[in-house]
Amino acid sequence: MKLYKKITLVLAAGLAMSSCNDWLDVNDNPNTPSDAAAAYYQNLPHCQFYTNSAYMFAAFRTGMAMGDYTMNSQTSTYGGASSWLPSISWVTTPYQWFFVGAGSNLQGMYDKAMAAGAYHYAAASRFLKAYGFMLMTDLYGEMPFTEALGESALPAYDTGRTIYMGCFELLDEAIELFQKEQAAGTQPLSVGDSWNQGDVNKWLKMCYLMKARWIVKLTKKGNGKYTDGKYDAATILDCLSKAQQSNADNTVINHTDNNSSSHDVLGWNEPVDYAPLYSVWGMNSNYYPTKMLVDNLTNFDGKGIEDPRADHMLPWAYFFGGTPKVPDYVADQPIKVVRKWRRSAGVDMHTLIRTNGAPYATSFSATDGWYCDSKTRTGDTVFIQTTGSSKGYAANVDLIYRKLKGNDKSKQSGVFINRVSAPGYVAIYPEACFIKAEVLFRQGNTAEAFAAYKAGVQASMELMNEKLKVWVGEDGNLKDCPSFTPMEQADIDNYLNNAIGTAGNLTLAKIMTQKRLALQCSVEIFNDMRRMDYEKGCVLNWEVPAEYTANTKLQQDYIPAGKGLRRWRQCSHEYNYNVDNLQAIGSQVPGAEAFLDYVEEGTEKPCWNRHKQTWSIPVWWDSTQE
């Protein structure tokens, strides 16, 4: 796409994948990289890296608005997200990392692979294009698609429906190509594939899960055929029968704690090995779990039985011992202490606690331990930040962060999903289970829905345990920290048999709550919340943030009462280079008609998408639009 190639001056052609840590520059002149210099098998890991990073950056940014984690700042980029205060600073990175890092290479990769008879690489190109454009329409709604990634310097916009249907076509082509035998002499998929190491069956199962994932989003469109843009339960179930049947079928990116010489080329200059969520979340401070997350992990459905995943999804701090002081505002939350480690309480976003300067960031003294340097917020030591650490990248002694460098009494654990070597969940069996449970529940088949729901919970725990065992196997000292200690089978069995309910009392809210606990950080959480219109109780303990309701920071100027966060505004590149085409699509976007004549201060041309309330306009699949 010419527009996107002009935006970023440096574009890598591809990365050879001889090993996880050996992504080589294949250009004749690394200062002026060219796609023509890379073979199709060298394009693939490059495109996989940028597509996955685009998705995970978007997952983190949307996830902060979904209620499981928050910040102590009301006005920072992501602290504002917790109260539905949108920020234009959210929107550029996922867009640029997909279009520039991956998208602009995909057609060349496809053409070269098809010419060589390397059909599995062509299939991967089609999958990545569908996966990336589905992310774009999930976030922004309308986007250049038909003319994108081609010769047009200023590509026209397509409707959300056109993009959605186009992604299905790309996915179906990928499925067809993955089932073809490659021509003799072509490189096997394993040479370039950094996700599934060349396992074509895993790619096929991933394709079918994506198809089910995308069709289930059409719940507002009425029943019918997905090819007509309708909710198609029969096709979803058929796809799930061909998708993952166990965790052995998962597509999981095994990120490593390695400060390799291969870094991204889009301005961050960070290693390609480590988890994207560590980059935007894990290595940073002032992030905390919410009370909603704590309640769902410690008292799911009011049963009073703790989820074995709670120790791993909530952060811990080293505790000197004694009885922790529990302030009144968290008296109803369990403050767990294990082996001189203390687990965090959750920030109650259903109150205005942050308007009182909370949580006040905790400090550490070698003599006095943890404290808050505030006369009015001394009890906020119950809130523990999610900051983690690394050995390879940050050159620390282990994966545990130390507030005071070199002082083991100032340790903080981080959380499972934001660690430097956390697994990247691209397509996993637990999600397949929860989609199946939802579809069957909507059909009234509660017995089979419950079986799928229970299987999803079990698979989530077993999948998490796989990585926990790797971590403590690599460093036995980590086992002392409850955040790293693998779950015991007896605890898993007790939870499955006594905490999650029965077929007789299964609800959609229970299914969706367990789905988000399994995914942990995914754009699908944002998609599901939109599908359910942010209704109170659509996820257990969910409520609209109190700060939004109180309109303490003008949130309702962006998202009027009752509408919810529905999309992102376009990024500045589209306003600067393609605003006429962006404006033109507005006449086909229900909800945009009131803003077609809007001219933002300091600009000359009208653009509906610049209006503050763009954030509250539903994307195509989130509406009843045909």
C-alpha positions in Angstrom: 0.0 0.0 0.0 1.8 3.1 -1.2 0.4 5.3 1.5 1.9 3.2 4.3 5.2 2.7 2.6 5.6 6.5 2.5 4.8 6.9 6.1 7.8 4.8 7.4 11.1 5.3 5.7 12.7 2.1 7.0 11.0 -1.2 6.0 12.8 -4.5 6.5 12.4 -7.0 3.7 12.5 -10.1 5.8 14.2 -12.1 8.5 15.8 -15.5 8.0 14.6 -17.9 10.7 17.5 -20.3 11.1 16.9 -20.2 14.9 14.7 -18.2 17.3 17.6 -15.9 18.0 19.1 -15.6 14.5 16.8 -13.3 12.6 19.3 -12.1 10.0 19.3 -9.0 7.8 19.1 -10.3 4.3 19.4 -7.0 2.5 22.3 -6.0 0.3 22.2 -2.6 2.0 20.6 -2.7 5.4 20.1 1.1 5.3 17.8 0.8 2.3 16.0 -2.5 2.7 13.9 -3.9 -0.1 11.2 -6.5 -0.2 12.7 -7.9 -3.4 15.8 -9.0 -1.5 13.9 -11.5 0.6 12.7 -15.0 -0.3 9.2 -16.1 0.6 10.5 -18.2 3.5 12.4 -15.1 4.8 9.3 -12.9 4.6 7.2 -15.2 6.8 8.8 -14.8 10.3 9.1 -11.1 9.7 5.3 -10.8 8.9 4.4 -13.1 11.8 6.4 -11.0 14.3 4.8 -7.7 13.2 1.2 -9.1 12.9 1.4 -10.7 16.3 2.9 -7.5 17.9 0.1 -5.4 16.3 -2.5 -7.7 17.8 -1.0 -7.8 21.3 -0.4 -4.1 21.5 -4.1 -3.6 20.6 -5.0 -6.3 23.1 -3.2 -4.5 25.9 -4.7 -1.1 25.0 -8.3 -2.3 24.7 -7.8 -4.6 27.7 -7.2 -1.7 30.0 -10.7 -0.5 29.3 -12.3 -3.9 29.9 -11.8 -3.8 33.7 -9.3 -6.4 34.8 -6.3 -4.1 35.3 -5.9 -0.4 35.9 -3.3 2.3 36.7 -3.0 4.7 39.6 -3.2 7.7 37.2 -6.6 8.9 36.0 -5.2 10.9 33.1 -2.2 8.9 31.6 -2.8 7.1 28.3 -3.7 3.8 29.8 -4.9 5.0 33.2 -7.5 7.0 31.3 -8.6 3.9 29.5 -9.7 2.3 32.8 -12.4 5.0 33.1 -13.3 5.1 29.3 -11.3 8.2 28.6 -10.0 7.5 25.1 -6.7 8.7 23.8 -5.5 9.3 20.3 -2.2 7.9 21.5 -3.6 4.4 21.5 -4.2 4.2 17.8 -1.0 4.4 15.7 1.1 1.5 16.8 -1.2 -1.5 15.9 -2.0 0.2 12.6 1.6 0.9 11.7 3.0 -2.5 12.8 0.5 -4.4 10.8 0.4 -2.2 7.6 4.1 -1.3 7.5 5.7 -4.2 9.3 3.6 -7.0 7.8 1.0 -5.9 5.4 3.2 -4.3 2.8 5.2 -7.6 2.5 2.3 -10.0 2.3 1.4 -9.7 -1.4 5.0 -10.1 -2.4 5.4 -13.1 -0.2 2.2 -14.6 -1.7 3.3 -14.0 -5.3 6.7 -15.4 -4.8 5.4 -18.5 -3.0 2.7 -19.2 -5.6 5.2 -18.8 -8.4 7.5 -21.4 -6.7 4.7 -23.8 -5.8 5.3 -23.1 -2.1 1.6 -23.3 -1.3 2.0 -23.4 2.4 3.8 -20.1 2.5 1.1 -18.6 0.2 -1.5 -19.9 2.6 0.3 -18.4 5.6 0.4 -15.0 3.7 -3.4 -15.2 3.1 -4.0 -16.1 6.8 -1.9 -13.2 8.1 -3.6 -10.8 5.7 -7.0 -11.9 7.0 -5.9 -11.9 10.6 -4.4 -8.4 10.3 -7.4 -6.9 8.4 -9.9 -8.4 10.9 -7.9 -6.7 13.6 -8.1 -3.4 11.7 -11.8 -3.6 11.3 -12.3 -4.7 14.9 -10.5 -1.5 16.0 -11.2 1.2 13.4 -14.3 -0.1 11.6 -13.7 1.1 8.0 -10.4 0.9 6.3 -8.8 0.7 2.9 -9.0 -3.0 2.0 -9.8 -3.7 -1.7 -7.2 -1.1 -2.9 -4.9 -1.6 0.1 -1.4 -3.0 -0.3 -1.5 -2.4 -4.0 -0.5 0.4 -6.4 -3.0 3.1 -5.3 -1.2 6.0 -3.5 -4.5 7.1 -1.9 -6.6 3.9 -1.5 -10.4 4.2 -1.1 -12.0 3.0 2.1 -14.2 -0.1 2.3 -17.1 -0.7 4.6 -16.7 -3.0 7.6 -18.9 -5.6 5.8 -16.6 -5.6 2.8 -13.6 -6.1 5.0 -15.3 -8.8 7.0 -16.4 -10.8 4.0 -13.1 -10.4 2.4 -11.3 -11.8 5.4 -13.5 -14.9 5.1 -12.5 -15.3 1.5 -8.8 -15.0 2.4 -9.2 -17.5 5.2 -10.9 -20.0 2.9 -8.1 -19.7 0.4 -5.6 -20.3 3.1 -7.4 -23.5 4.1 -7.4 -24.7 0.5 -3.7 -23.9 0.0 -2.6 -25.5 3.3 -4.2 -28.8 2.0 -2.1 -28.7 -1.3 1.2 -30.5 -1.6 4.0 -28.2 -2.2 6.1 -28.4 -5.4 9.3 -30.3 -5.4 12.3 -28.3 -4.4 10.4 -25.7 -2.4 11.3 -24.8 1.1 9.3 -26.7 3.8 7.1 -24.5 5.9 9.3 -25.3 9.0 12.2 -23.2 7.5 10.3 -19.9 8.0 7.5 -20.6 10.4 8.1 -19.1 13.9 4.6 -19.9 15.2 4.0 -23.6 14.5 7.4 -24.8 13.3 5.9 -25.9 10.0 3.1 -28.0 11.4 0.5 -27.6 8.7 -2.2 -29.3 10.8 -1.8 -26.6 13.5 -2.2 -23.9 10.8 -5.4 -25.6 9.6 -6.8 -25.8 13.1 -5.9 -22.2 13.6 -7.7 -21.2 10.5 -10.9 -23.0 11.6 -10.7 -21.4 15.1 -10.4 -18.0 13.5 -13.4 -18.7 11.3 -15.5 -19.7 14.3 -14.2 -16.7 16.3 -15.2 -14.3 13.5 -18.7 -15.8 12.9 -19.6 -15.8 16.6 -19.1 -12.0 16.5 -22.2 -11.7 14.3 -24.7 -12.4 17.1 -26.4 -9.0 16.4 -27.0 -9.8 12.7 -29.7 -12.4 13.1 -29.5 -16.1 12.2 -28.6 -17.2 8.7 -25.5 -18.0 6.6 -22.2 -16.4 7.5 -21.7 -15.8 3.8 -24.6 -13.4 4.0 -23.2 -11.7 7.1 -25.4 -13.6 9.5 -24.8 -15.5 12.8 -24.3 -19.1 11.6 -24.3 -21.5 14.6 -24.0 -24.6 12.4 -20.9 -23.4 10.7 -19.3 -22.3 13.9 -19.8 -25.8 15.4 -18.5 -27.4 12.2 -15.4 -25.2 12.3 -14.8 -26.1 15.9 -14.9 -29.8 15.1 -11.9 -29.1 12.8 -10.2 -26.7 15.2 -8.1 -27.5 18.3 -9.2 -30.6 20.2 -6.7 -30.3 22.9 -3.8 -28.1 24.1 -1.5 -30.2 21.8 -3.1 -28.4 18.8 -2.5 -24.9 20.1 -0.6 -22.1 18.3 1.4 -20.6 21.1 4.4 -18.4 20.5 7.2 -19.4 22.8 8.8 -16.1 23.6 12.3 -16.1 25.1 14.2 -13.9 27.5 16.9 -13.1 25.1 18.4 -9.7 24.3 19.3 -10.8 20.7 20.9 -8.7 18.0 17.7 -8.8 16.0 15.5 -5.8 16.9 12.4 -4.4 15.3 12.9 -1.7 12.7 9.8 0.5 13.3 11.3 2.8 15.9 11.1 0.9 19.1 14.4 -1.0 18.5 13.5 -3.8 20.9 14.4 -7.5 20.6 12.1 -9.7 18.5 12.4 -12.6 20.9 10.5 -11.3 23.9 6.8 -11.1 24.5 5.1 -7.9 23.2 3.2 -7.5 26.5 6.4 -7.3 28.4 7.4 -4.3 26.2 4.2 -2.3 26.8 3.2 -3.6 30.3 5.5 -6.0 32.1 8.6 -3.8 32.3 6.6 -0.7 33.3 5.3 0.5 36.7 2.0 1.6 38.2 -0.3 -1.1 36.9 -2.5 -2.9 39.3 -5.2 -5.6 39.3 -8.8 -4.5 39.9 -11.2 -5.7 42.5 -13.3 -7.2 39.7 -10.4 -9.5 38.7 -9.7 -10.4 42.4 -13.3 -11.2 43.0 -13.6 -13.4 39.9 -10.5 -15.3 40.9 -11.1 -15.7 44.6 -14.9 -16.1 44.8 -16.2 -17.1 41.4 -20.0 -17.3 41.4 -20.0 -16.7 45.1 -18.7 -20.2 45.9 -15.8 -19.0 48.1 -13.4 -21.3 46.3 -10.2 -19.8 45.0 -9.2 -20.3 41.4 -5.8 -21.9 41.3 -4.8 -19.4 38.6 -5.3 -16.5 41.1 -1.8 -16.8 42.4 -0.4 -16.4 38.9 -2.7 -13.7 37.6 -2.3 -11.4 40.6 1.0 -9.9 41.6 2.9 -10.6 44.8 5.5 -8.6 46.9 8.0 -10.0 49.3 6.6 -9.5 52.8 8.7 -9.2 56.0 6.2 -11.2 58.0 3.6 -10.4 60.7 0.0 -9.5 60.1 -0.6 -7.2 57.1 -2.5 -4.1 57.9 -5.7 -4.1 55.8 -7.4 -0.7 55.3 -11.2 -0.5 55.5 -11.5 0.1 51.7 -10.2 -3.5 51.0 -11.5 -5.2 54.1 -13.7 -7.5 51.9 -10.8 -8.7 49.9 -8.5 -11.6 50.9 -4.9 -10.6 51.6 -3.1 -13.8 51.1 0.4 -14.4 52.6 2.5 -17.4 51.6 6.2 -18.0 52.6 6.8 -14.3 53.3 5.1 -13.3 50.0 1.9 -11.1 50.1 -0.6 -11.0 47.3 -2.2 -7.8 45.9 -5.6 -6.5 46.7 -7.6 -5.1 43.8 -8.4 -1.5 43.0 -12.2 -1.1 43.0 -13.1 0.7 39.8 -16.7 0.6 40.8 -15.8 3.4 43.3 -14.1 6.8 43.0 -11.0 5.6 44.9 -8.6 7.0 42.2 -10.1 10.5 42.7 -8.6 10.3 46.2 -5.1 9.8 44.9 -5.1 6.0 45.1 -3.4 3.7 44.7 -0.5 5.7 46.0 2.7 4.2 44.5 4.6 2.1 47.0 8.2 2.8 48.0 10.7 0.5 49.6 13.2 1.1 52.4 16.0 -1.4 53.2 15.3 -0.9 56.9 11.5 -0.4 57.0 10.3 -2.4 54.0 7.3 -1.3 51.9 5.7 2.0 52.6 3.6 4.8 51.0 5.1 8.3 51.3 1.7 9.8 52.0 0.0 10.6 55.3 -3.4 9.8 54.0 -2.7 6.7 51.8 -0.4 4.6 54.1 -2.6 1.6 53.6 -2.1 1.5 49.9 0.8 -1.0 50.3 -2.0 -3.6 49.9 -1.9 -2.7 46.2 1.1 -4.3 44.4 2.2 -3.4 41.0 2.5 -5.9 38.1 6.0 -4.9 37.2 8.2 -7.9 36.2 11.9 -8.4 35.3 14.2 -10.3 32.9 17.6 -11.9 32.8 18.5 -11.7 29.2 17.1 -8.3 28.3 17.4 -6.3 31.6 20.5 -8.3 32.8 18.9 -9.0 36.2 19.4 -12.1 38.3 16.1 -13.7 37.5 12.5 -13.0 36.4 11.5 -11.3 39.7 11.6 -7.5 39.8 13.4 -5.8 42.7 12.2 -2.3 43.6 15.5 -1.6 45.2 18.1 -3.1 42.9 20.1 -5.9 44.7 17.8 -6.1 47.7 15.9 -9.4 47.7 13.4 -8.1 50.3 12.1 -5.7 47.7 11.0 -8.4 45.2 7.8 -8.2 43.1 6.6 -11.1 41.0 4.9 -9.6 38.0 2.0 -11.6 36.5 1.8 -14.6 34.3 0.8 -13.0 30.9 3.1 -9.9 31.0 6.5 -11.6 31.6 9.4 -11.3 29.2 9.0 -15.0 28.2 5.3 -15.3 28.6 3.6 -17.5 26.0 1.8 -15.8 23.2 -1.7 -17.2 22.8 -2.6 -17.0 19.2 -5.1 -19.8 18.8 -5.8 -22.0 21.8 -8.1 -24.9 22.7 -9.6 -23.1 25.7 -11.0 -20.4 23.4 -12.5 -23.1 21.1 -14.2 -24.6 24.2 -15.8 -21.4 25.3 -17.0 -20.5 21.8 -18.6 -23.9 21.7 -20.1 -23.4 25.1 -21.6 -20.1 24.1 -23.1 -21.4 20.9 -24.6 -24.5 22.6 -25.9 -22.4 25.5 -27.7 -20.0 23.0 -29.3 -23.1 21.5 -30.6 -24.3 24.8 -28.3 -27.3 25.0 -27.0 -26.6 28.5 -25.7 -30.1 29.2 -23.2 -30.0 26.3 -22.6 -26.3 26.8 -21.5 -27.1 30.4 -19.2 -29.9 29.2 -17.4 -27.5 26.8 -17.3 -24.8 29.4 -15.7 -27.1 32.0 -13.3 -28.4 29.4 -12.2 -24.9 28.7 -11.5 -24.1 32.3 -9.5 -27.3 32.8 -7.5 -26.7 29.6 -6.7 -23.1 30.6 -5.2 -24.3 33.9 -3.3 -27.1 32.2 -1.9 -24.7 29.6 -0.8 -22.2 32.3 0.8 -25.0 34.2 2.9 -26.0 31.2 4.7 -22.7 31.3 5.0 -22.5 35.1 6.8 -25.8 35.0 9.2 -24.5 32.3 10.0 -21.4 34.4 10.7 -23.3 37.7 12.6 -25.9 35.6 14.9 -23.2 34.3 15.4 -21.6 37.7 14.5 -23.7 40.7 14.6 -20.7 43.0 11.5 -19.3 41.4 9.4 -22.0 43.0 9.6 -20.2 46.3 7.5 -17.4 44.8 3.8 -18.4 44.7 3.4 -16.6 41.4 5.7 -19.2 39.8 4.7 -22.3 41.8 2.8 -24.8 39.5 -0.8 -25.5 40.4 -1.5 -28.7 42.3 -3.9 -31.2 40.7 -6.0 -31.4 43.8 -6.7 -27.7 43.7 -7.6 -27.9 40.0 -9.9 -30.8 40.6 -11.6 -29.1 43.6 -12.2 -25.9 41.5 -13.6 -27.8 38.6 -15.9 -30.0 40.7 -17.1 -27.4 43.2 -16.5 -23.8 42.0 -17.8 -23.4 38.4 -21.4 -24.5 38.9 -23.4 -27.1 37.1 -25.3 -27.5 33.8 -28.4 -26.5 35.7 -27.1 -23.1 36.8 -24.9 -22.3 33.8 -25.2 -18.7 32.5 -23.7 -16.8 29.6 -22.0 -14.5 32.1 -20.1 -17.5 33.6 -19.0 -18.6 30.2 -17.8 -15.2 29.2 -16.0 -14.6 32.5 -14.1 -17.9 32.3 -13.3 -17.1 28.6 -11.6 -13.8 29.5 -9.8 -15.4 32.4 -8.4 -18.0 30.0 -7.4 -15.5 27.3 -6.0 -13.0 29.9 -5.2 -10.3 27.3 -6.9 -10.5 24.0 -8.8 -8.2 21.6 -11.6 -10.8 21.8 -12.4 -9.6 25.3 -13.1 -6.1 23.8 -15.1 -7.8 21.0 -17.2 -9.8 23.5 -17.9 -6.9 25.7 -19.2 -4.9 22.7 -21.3 -7.9 21.6 -22.9 -7.9 25.0 -23.4 -4.1 25.0 -21.4 -3.7 28.3 -24.5 -4.7 30.2 -24.1 -4.9 34.0 -23.4 -8.5 34.8 -22.6 -9.6 31.3 -19.3 -10.7 32.9 -19.4 -11.5 36.6 -18.8 -8.4 38.7 -18.7 -6.2 35.7 -20.0 -2.6 36.0 -19.3 0.5 34.0 -16.4 2.4 35.7 -17.6 4.7 38.4 -15.4 7.5 37.1 -17.1 7.3 33.7 -20.5 7.5 35.4 -19.4 10.5 37.5 -17.9 12.0 34.4 -14.9 13.1 36.4 -12.6 13.6 33.5 -15.1 14.5 30.7 -15.4 10.8 29.6 -18.9 11.4 28.4 -17.7 14.0 25.9 -16.2 11.1 24.1 -18.6 8.3 24.9 -22.2 9.6 25.6 -24.1 7.8 28.4 -25.3 4.4 27.3 -23.2 4.0 24.2 -19.9 2.4 25.4 -16.5 2.3 23.8 -17.2 0.9 20.3 -14.2 1.7 18.1 -10.9 3.7 17.8 -10.5 6.8 15.8 -8.2 6.6 12.8 -4.5 7.5 13.4 -2.9 10.7 12.2 -1.5 9.1 9.0 -5.0 8.7 7.6 -5.9 12.3 8.5 -2.7 13.6 7.0 -2.5 11.6 3.8 -6.0 10.1 3.0 -8.6 12.3 4.7 -10.7 12.7 1.5 -11.3 8.9 1.3 -11.9 8.7 5.0 -14.5 11.4 4.8 -16.2 9.8 1.8 -16.9 6.5 3.6 -18.7 8.4 6.4 -21.9 8.5 4.5 -22.1 4.7 4.7 -21.4 4.5 8.5 -24.6 4.6 10.6 -23.9 7.0 13.5 -21.5 9.1 11.6 -24.1 11.2 9.7 -24.3 13.8 12.5 -20.6 14.5 12.2 -20.2 14.7 8.4 -19.8 18.5 8.5 -17.5 18.5 11.5 -14.3 20.5 11.1 -11.8 20.1 13.9 -10.2 23.3 15.2 -6.9 23.9 13.4 -7.9 21.9 10.3 -9.5 22.9 7.0 -11.5 19.9 5.8 -14.5 18.3 7.3 -13.9 14.8 8.7 -16.5 12.9 10.7 -13.8 10.7 12.1 -12.1 13.5 14.0 -15.2 14.1 16.2 -14.7 13.1 19.8 -17.7 10.9 19.7 -16.3 8.7 16.9 -15.2 6.4 19.7 -18.9 5.6 20.4 -19.9 4.6 16.8 -20.3 0.8 16.5 -18.2 -1.0 13.9 -20.2 -3.0 11.3 -20.4 -6.4 13.1 -21.4 -4.6 16.4 -24.5 -3.1 14.7 -27.7 -4.2 13.0 -26.5 -2.7 9.7 -26.9 -5.1 6.7 
